[in-house]
Amino acid sequence: MMIERTPRILWPDLIRVISVFLVILIHVSSLLLNAWDDLSFSDWMAGNIYDSLARVCVPLLFMISGYLLLSRQESIRSFYINRVRKVVIPLLVWSVIYLLWRNDYSSYTFVNGIKAIIYAILNQPAFFHLWFLYALLSIYLFVPLMRVFVHSANEETLWYFVFVWFIFGPLLDTVERFFGLDIAIDLGFVTRYIGYFYLGYILGRLSFTKWIVIIAAVVFVTSSTYTVIATYQASAANGDYIDFYHIYLSVNVVFMSLSAFILLKTLGEKIDTQANTVLITWIRAMSDASFGIYLIHAMILTFLRKGDFGFELSGFSGPAFIAVPSTVMAAFLISWIVVVILQKIPFLRVIVPR
């Protein structure tokens, strides 16, 4: 079967770049949130604000994947060959890199060391940020079936699936938390990140009017403000950080992510229409390196925090409102440079695919 290639459009690249940047923002600001007793109110709130605004990052990545993958037609064989090359191989290689970097296997024999590494990779992500790829791979198992569904279903059926996902996933979790219930109905995998896949596919094919964009902006501001305030109030009542409102499948984050997708898609289309060659070139260049940046940034953040580049930089390096974005910018740029270099080396570019 011939693969129907989707012409490259700008807005998915823009969303991918911003999402990866926000992932780094979460990994910098979350350290502040977990230091409730050790920070001033202003520094903790800075971390809370940055972290809350960035919570759309993972949902947006799932939504972009859903739009790009569910819109295509290709054989099952071609799909999985591409996924192995673009996701599985990089995941395995970087898992080994992170395991060797963070653990001492010198007391193991070679065979036992290999067994220990294989067991570690199968048991859990080798480093905290790699969980996303495990979740992505689980969805990949169903993508061929999902393609059959989306290409045969009408709009009403697609929205019905999203409705069921929202009711029995994010909304049900909220009801159970606030009312102390444990409802027996459990739709399992259907209520997880797969809903964002379908949302991305549906929204990615729509054009939005000016009023829809305005409503999306209001929803984003309202839901993100609620996330900041609710997180602080819950944490203050508990005497420590409560992450419930920062969960990627919480109701407030769903609304934040849906509205952010609409806003960023509209912005990307506007930039593309204006044909700003320089800006488009930079966005696409960053997008081509975005997966590599995601894979390597956790290591770069550790180096920055320990001062391995000759200076220490983290969210604790000064007033948090300044230190957090400064750290994120440094980590993003350093990661980008490293990825670009790796992409130019024939035998290493496979671990940082475009």
N, C-alpha and C positions, 0 to 999 in steps of 0.2 A: 504493500500500500504506500502511495506517495504521501509524504507529509505536507500538509497545508501550512505554509509558513505565514505567520501573522506579521504584517509590516511593522517595523519598529516605530512606536509612538512614544512621545516624550513623557507623558504623565506617569506611567508606571516607573520609569527611571527616577523621576523626581520623588515619588512616594518611597521608593526603595532607599534612596540616599538619605532622605529625612528620617526614615524609620531606623536605619542603622545608626545614624547620629543620635537619635533619641534612646536607642538601646544603651549606648555608651553613657548617656546622661543618667539613665537609671542606675547603672552600675557604679557611677560616682556618687550620686545623691543618696542612694540607699544606705551607704555606710553611715551617713549622717543620721538617718532615721533610726538606725539601730543603736545610736549613742544617745538615747533620750536623757539619761542622767548626767551626761558629760558635756552637754552643749548648752549654750544660751538659747533663749526662746527664739531670737532672730535667726540664728544659724540653723536651728532645727526646722523652723518654718521655711527657711530658704530651701533646705533639702526636701521638705514636704511639697512645696510649690513646684520645684523642678521635677521631682519624681512623679507628681500627679499629672502634670502636663505631658510627660513623656510616656504615660501608660498606654497610649494608642499604638506604640511602636510594634509590638508583637501582633496584635490584631491586624494592623495594616500589612504586615509581611504575609500573614496568612491570606488576607484578602487579595493582595497582588498575585500571590501564587494561584489562588483560585481563579482569578480572571484569566491569567496567562495560560494555565494548564487546561482548564475546562473549556476554553474557547477553541482549542486545537483539536485536530483530527489526526491520529496516527495509530499505528498498530501497537498492540500491547508490548510486543518485543522491542520496538523502537523506543517506546516510552521508558521502559525499564533500563535499557542500555544507556539512554541519556541520563537517567536518574543515578545510575551507578557511577557514571563518569563525572557528573556534576555535583553529586551530593555524597554518595556512599564512600567513594575513595577519599575525598577531602576529609570527611568525618573520621574515617579510620586512621588516616595519617596524623591528623591533628590530635586525635585522642591519644595515640602513641606518644606524640611529642609532649603533650601536657602531662601524661603519666610519667614519662622519663624525667621531665623537668621537676615535678613535684614529689617524686618518690625515689627512694634509694633501693635499687635492685641489685646492688653489688654482692650481696650475700646469696643470691640465687644462682643456681646453675643456669646455663643458657636456655635449656628446655623448660625448666621450671619458671624462669623469667617470662618466657613467651606465654606459658599457660596462665601465669598471674595477670599478664596484660590483657589476654583474651578474656579471661573471667571478669576483669575490671570493666572492660568495655561493654560486655554483655550485661553486667549487673547494674550499671548506672553510668551516666555521663562522666567522662574523665575530668571535666571542669564545669563549673556552674552554668556557663552560658550555652553549652552544647546540648542542653535539654531540648532546645527548640528544634534541633535537627532530628532528634528521636521522635518528637511529636509529629514533625513533618513527614517522616518516613512511614509512620503508622497511617497517615492519611493517604500517602501514595499508594498503599495497597488497594485502596478503593477508588482511586481516580479513574481507571478504565470503566468501572461500573457507574461512577458519577457522571462521566461524559455521556454515556448512553441515556441516563436519566435526564440531564439538562437539555440535550438536543432533541428529546422527544416530548418533554414537558412544556406546557404553556406557562405564561407569566404567573397566572393565578396559582398553579401547582408549585412553582418555585417559591413564591412568597409564602405559601402554606407551609412548606418545609421550614422556612426561616421562622415563621410564627411558632410552630411546634418546638423548634430548637430553643427559641427565646423563652417560651412559657415553661418548658420542662428542664431548662438549663439555668441560665442566669436568674430568671425571676423566681423559680422554685428554690434555688439556693438561698436567695434573700428571704423568702418567706420562712423557710426552715430556720434560718438564723434568728430572725426577730421574734418568731412565735414559738421557738423551741420545739418545732415539729420534726418528725422524721418520716416523711411521706414515703409510702412503699413503692410508688410508681418510679421506676428508674429506667430510663431509655439508654443509659450507658453512653457508648461512643457517639451516638447521635447528638448528645447534648454538650459535646466538648468543642474543640476548635474547628471541627468540620463545618459548623455554622458560619464561621467567618469566610470559609472557602466559597460557600454558596453566595453569601452577601457580596463578596468581591466580584463574582461572576455576574450577578444581577446588576449591581450598581455600575460596574465597569462598562456595560453596554448602553447605559442611559445617558441622555443629555439633560442638563439641569438648567432650569430657567433662573432668572435673576432672583425671583422670590424664594425659590428653593435654596439657593446659595445663601441668601440672607437668613432664612430660617435655620440653615445648618450652622451658620456663624453664631446665632443666638443659642442654639442647642449646645454647641461646643463650649462657649463661654459659661453657660449655666451649669452644665454637667461637670466641667473641670473645676469651677468654683465650689460646687457641692463636694467634689472629691477632696479638695484641699481642706475644707471646713469639717467635713464628716470625719476625715482621717485624724485631724487634730483633736476633735472632741472625743472620739473613741479612744485615742491614745492617752489623752489627759485623764479620762475617767479610769483607765486601766493602770496608769502610772508607767506605761511603756508603749512602744510602737505597736499599733494594731494595723495589720496590712489588708483587712477585709475589703476596703474600698479601692485598693490598688490591685486586686486580683483581676487578671485579664478577662475573666468571664463574669465580672460583676456587672450589674445593670448599668451603673453610671459609666463604666468604661466602654460598654457596648455602645451607648449613645455618643460618647466622646469619639469613639473610633468611626462610627458610621458618619458622623458629621465631618470629622477630619478628612475622611476619604473623599467626600463630596467637595470640600474646600480645596484640597490638594489636587484632585483631578481637574477641577475648574481652572486652578492656577496653572497647572501644567499645560492644559489646552490653550490658555491665553498666551503663555510664553511661546508655545509651538506656532501659534497663529502669527505672532509678531515677528517670527523668524529671526530672533536674536541669536545669530550664529555663535558668538562667543559664549553666551550663557548656555546655550544648548550643548555646545561642545564640552563645557565643564561638567554639566549635569550628567551627560552620558559617560564621560571619563570616570567620574566618581561612582556612577552606577556599575560600570564594568569592574570596579575594584571593591564594590560594596560587600560581596560575600566573603572575600578575603579579609576585609576589614573586620567583619563580624567575627571571623574565626580567630584572628590574631589580637584583637584589641584587649582582651582580658589579660594577656601576657604583658602587653605594653603598659596597661594601667598598673600592674604589679611592679614593673620596672620603675615607673614614675613615682609610685608611692615609696619605694625603697631607695630612691635616689640613684639608681643605676645609670642614669644618663648624665650624672654630674650635678643634678639638682633634684630636690624633692618636690613633688607636686601631687596634691590630692584635694578633696573637698575640705580638708582640715588645714590647708596651707595659709589660710587668711580668712577674712570675712566670706562666709559661704556664698553669698550672692555673686561674688567675683571669683572665688576659688573654684567653684564647681564648673562654670562654663569655661574657665581657663584650662582646667584639667581636661575637660571633654575635647576642646579644640586641639590641644596638644596631642592627646591620644589619637584622635581622628587623623590628624595630619601625619603623625609618625607612622601610624598603621598604613595609611594610604601610600606613603613613600615606600615602605617595606614591601607592600603588595605589588606595586608597580614594578619594583626591581625583580621580585620573584616571577612575575608574569613574563618577564623578558628572558628568563632562563629556561631552556627547553625541558629539562627533566624536573623542574620544580613548579612550572606553571600549572601542572595538573592539580596541585593542592590548593590553588587559589584561582579557580576557573572564573571566567567572565560571566 
